[in-house]
Amino acid sequence: MLIKKLIFSPIEVNTYILYDETGQAAVIDCGCYNKTEFDRLSEFIAEEKLVPSLLLNTHCHLDHIFGNKMFLEKYKTPLLCNAEEEGNRNDSVHIASVFGMKMEMPPEPSGHVDEGDTVTFGNTELKALLVPGHSSGSLAFYCEKQKVVFTGDALFSGSIGRTDLRGGDYDTLVKSISEKLFVLPPETVVYPGHGEATTIGDELKNNPYFS
């Protein structure tokens, strides 16, 4: 599996395009704020001759779903997230206005993913890990074969997600990271929703929230 990271919107969210030798692709957290940004994503997909087959949301805070409508209109893939994120999806237009931003009501998911579910594209399997605390339905997507995990806003390099938004709870987040992420092999590469990649081993040793 190959991984391409693109950074979108004034909130600088990481959008990940995953693809394998079949040419099938999955996108995690389509954060494209406008058509110009979405064109960057589409151009990469076209250049690599990829066929998008899946759109995944780690959670539904506005910055992670800005581009869902444009993506689904163009590629018509399934959209999957956790059912607990419906409140965040419904609130996103209002929250955008609070931040001085504009967005249309994002589309409803076509299905829901929960702890232990497996999602597939091409020859690639991702296991869903439920990691609430930043939001009530936050998911991480783990590829055991390649030892990589996409953690959304649960775990960052040297930090953790904020817990002062809808569904956030500090103790829950620390518990989620400890029980769901820190049990992964230490060499597992962590691809977060913002910022640079890290590893589980590095965060076990150096993350100040767990020292």
C-alpha angles and dihedrals in degrees: 000000000000123000128208121187122203123180118219144180130015086285090061100227120181113240113194126205112197121191140161141196092290092065090239115134141194125200122211117204106351099213099173106144098192143006093272090058092043089052088058090055093045092048092055091049091050095045091053091043091234128167110214110219104165141031116199130189120202085199138335107251107139098256091058095050104037091111101040095101095049092044095051093044090055103035104023094210128154114274116215133186138137118290092234090069095071092098092054091048091051092047096047099094091051093045090050090056091050088057091047092253133121131224138156121240105284118237123263117258117256091220145356133245126207139181113312096009117138123222121192141196125173106330094331128106126196123191117214117229118192107224108171123180104083085054130351095253102036114151134195120203115217127195104198094186093058097029097233129130130194106212105181108204096331099089129018134176102285094349148054134231123282115262103199097091131085109306094008123140125165098211091047092051094049089049092049093051093045096047103034107027107026090055090065118099110286092237091060110124114231117215106191131196091250133021132008132334122262137169134254089241093053092049092048089055103035113021105114092213090066103035 
